[in-house]
Amino acid sequence: MTEGPQERPAALEPGHAYLHEHGIPHEHAHGHSHSHTQTRAVINRLARAIGHLERVKAMVEEGRDCAEVLIQLAAVRSAINNTGKVILKDHLEHCIVDAVQTQDFAAIDELNRAIEQFVK
């Protein structure tokens, strides 16, 4: 029995599906496909960051000291930045290696734009 095409969540850009839970390749708008190796690690890191952020919200609701809230927010920011580093490393090792081999300059330009947004 064959399954129908996998639906992409509406929030994802067309051509950019991050649905490779079991090494399922995805296709970018710029034409290459690959599997990410760090998907589970990214999901786990995001879950921890969400937990920290939920704790920040609770701290604010409880009227906790501003210094404590700021320290917890710094932990959230660090968790998000470290998650971005894992994603970037995985992207470089898979997407960009493929893009260089196939001379897919659009993928390289897209990465440059993404890095600019990430480091703002």
C-alpha positions in Angstrom: 0.0 0.0 0.0 1.4 3.4 -0.9 0.8 6.4 1.1 -0.3 9.7 -0.4 2.0 12.7 -0.4 3.0 14.0 3.0 1.3 17.3 3.8 3.5 20.2 4.8 2.4 22.4 7.8 1.1 25.7 6.6 3.9 27.6 8.5 6.7 26.1 6.4 7.8 27.8 3.2 7.0 25.9 0.0 9.8 23.6 -0.8 11.2 23.5 2.8 9.8 20.6 4.7 11.6 19.6 7.9 9.8 16.2 8.1 12.8 13.9 8.1 12.1 12.1 11.4 13.5 8.8 10.2 16.0 10.1 7.6 13.2 10.8 5.1 14.8 13.2 2.5 13.2 16.5 1.8 13.3 18.7 -1.2 14.3 22.3 -1.2 12.9 24.9 -3.6 16.4 25.1 -5.0 16.4 21.5 -6.1 18.5 19.2 -3.9 17.4 16.6 -1.5 19.1 15.1 1.6 18.6 13.9 5.1 19.4 15.8 8.2 21.2 13.8 10.9 20.4 16.1 13.9 16.6 16.3 13.7 16.0 14.5 17.0 18.7 16.6 18.8 17.1 19.8 17.5 13.6 18.7 18.5 14.9 17.9 22.0 16.7 21.2 22.3 13.6 23.1 21.2 11.5 21.3 23.8 13.9 22.3 26.5 13.9 25.9 25.3 10.1 25.9 25.3 10.1 24.5 28.8 12.5 27.3 30.0 10.3 29.9 28.3 7.2 28.6 29.9 9.0 28.9 33.2 9.8 32.5 32.4 6.1 33.2 31.8 5.2 31.5 35.1 7.9 33.6 36.9 6.4 36.8 35.5 2.9 35.7 36.5 4.1 34.9 40.0 5.7 38.4 40.3 9.3 37.0 40.7 12.3 39.2 40.9 13.2 40.9 37.6 16.8 39.8 38.0 15.7 36.1 38.2 13.5 36.5 35.2 16.3 38.1 33.2 18.7 35.3 34.1 16.1 32.7 33.0 15.6 34.7 29.7 19.3 34.6 29.1 19.1 30.8 29.5 16.3 30.7 26.9 18.3 32.9 24.5 21.4 30.7 24.9 19.3 27.5 24.3 17.9 29.0 21.1 21.3 30.2 19.9 22.8 26.7 20.5 19.9 25.1 18.7 20.6 27.4 15.7 24.2 26.3 15.8 23.2 22.7 15.5 20.9 23.4 12.6 23.5 25.5 10.9 26.2 22.8 11.3 23.8 20.1 10.0 22.8 22.4 7.1 26.5 23.0 6.2 27.3 19.3 6.3 24.4 18.2 4.1 22.7 21.0 2.2 25.6 23.2 1.4 28.0 20.4 0.6 25.4 19.2 -2.0 24.9 22.8 -3.2 28.6 23.3 -3.8 28.9 20.0 -5.6 25.9 20.8 -7.8 26.8 24.5 -8.1 23.5 25.5 -6.6 24.3 29.1 -5.9 20.7 29.9 -4.9 21.1 27.6 -1.8 24.3 29.4 -0.8 22.6 32.8 -1.2 19.7 31.5 0.8 22.0 30.4 3.6 23.7 33.8 3.6 20.3 35.5 4.0 19.3 33.1 6.8 22.6 33.7 8.7 22.1 37.5 8.4 18.6 37.1 10.0 19.9 34.6 12.7 22.7 36.8 13.9 20.7 40.1 14.1 
